Amino acid sequence: MNRRGPGLIGAAARTAVVAGTASAVSGRVQQRQQARFAEQEAAQQPTPTAPQPAASQGDDIIGQLERLAALKEQGVLTEAEFEAQKARLLAE
């Protein structure tokens, strides 16, 4: 019998090596892409801003009081709970 190639087992082994190498390369490329995307996303994140001035804090307290009043009107808060929360907000 005259063999010309590596035979069935040799061909299967070569295919396994090629497939394993391709899988490893593909995984490494994917890791690099994910790292690059993470860097780009981090660069696009807005930086934290300074605290808002005191004038807007007064507006915020008014908004919170309005929300508390709405919750009281809906029956979510009792009168006592509303008064306690209102006193807490005004004391800040």
Wavefront OBJ file of the C-alpha trace (Angstrom):
o trace
v 0.000 0.000 0.000
v 1.352 3.370 -1.006
v 0.569 6.340 1.307
v 0.816 9.857 0.032
v -0.412 11.919 2.963
v -0.449 11.901 6.734
v -3.394 9.550 6.932
v -6.702 10.007 8.670
v -5.355 10.390 12.221
v -2.632 12.809 11.130
v -5.135 14.931 9.212
v -7.464 14.976 12.223
v -4.591 16.018 14.501
v -3.531 18.798 12.126
v -7.140 20.020 11.908
v -7.389 20.066 15.712
v -4.181 22.109 16.008
v -5.340 24.593 13.369
v -8.773 24.900 14.990
v -7.247 25.397 18.444
v -4.886 28.062 17.163
v -7.706 29.857 15.359
v -9.820 29.757 18.509
v -7.001 31.183 20.635
v -6.315 33.975 18.147
v -10.010 34.794 17.895
v -10.330 34.948 21.681
v -7.334 37.272 21.977
v -8.693 39.587 19.260
v -12.041 39.701 21.071
v -10.329 40.566 24.372
v -8.407 43.414 22.728
v -11.583 44.756 21.127
v -13.443 44.665 24.447
v -10.582 46.496 26.162
v -10.543 49.116 23.407
v -14.319 49.599 23.646
v -14.084 49.918 27.445
v -11.390 52.602 27.071
v -13.516 54.507 24.555
v -16.581 54.287 26.791
v -14.606 55.489 29.812
v -13.330 58.445 27.788
v -16.892 59.377 26.810
v -18.222 59.298 30.390
v -19.032 62.788 31.664
v -16.875 63.986 34.520
v -18.589 64.761 37.807
v -19.652 68.371 38.082
v -19.401 70.690 41.048
v -22.332 70.832 43.465
v -25.195 73.047 42.387
v -25.478 76.482 43.978
v -27.673 77.048 47.011
v -30.440 78.695 44.956
v -31.229 75.419 43.221
v -31.246 73.625 46.577
v -34.166 75.840 47.597
v -35.945 74.838 44.402
v -35.191 71.212 45.238
v -36.736 71.541 48.700
v -39.862 73.073 47.168
v -40.063 70.178 44.720
v -39.663 67.663 47.522
v -42.371 69.377 49.554
v -44.691 69.287 46.562
v -44.016 65.566 46.110
v -44.702 64.952 49.799
v -47.985 66.888 49.540
v -48.981 64.801 46.503
v -48.217 61.586 48.405
v -50.312 62.805 51.327
v -53.218 63.666 48.997
v -53.000 60.190 47.432
v -53.188 58.621 50.875
v -49.684 57.169 50.751
v -48.529 59.308 53.701
v -50.476 60.022 56.860
v -50.706 63.567 58.239
v -48.112 62.722 60.911
v -45.701 61.224 58.355
v -46.133 64.255 56.112
v -45.427 66.682 58.970
v -42.350 64.697 60.067
v -40.901 64.645 56.562
v -41.702 68.325 56.039
v -39.942 69.231 59.303
v -36.921 67.147 58.278
v -36.675 68.905 54.896
v -37.053 72.373 56.370
v -34.430 71.650 59.039
v -31.766 70.861 56.413
l 1 2 3 4 5 6 7 8 9 10 11 12 13 14 15 16 17 18 19 20 21 22 23 24 25 26 27 28 29 30 31 32 33 34 35 36 37 38 39 40 41 42 43 44 45 46 47 48 49 50 51 52 53 54 55 56 57 58 59 60 61 62 63 64 65 66 67 68 69 70 71 72 73 74 75 76 77 78 79 80 81 82 83 84 85 86 87 88 89 90 91 92
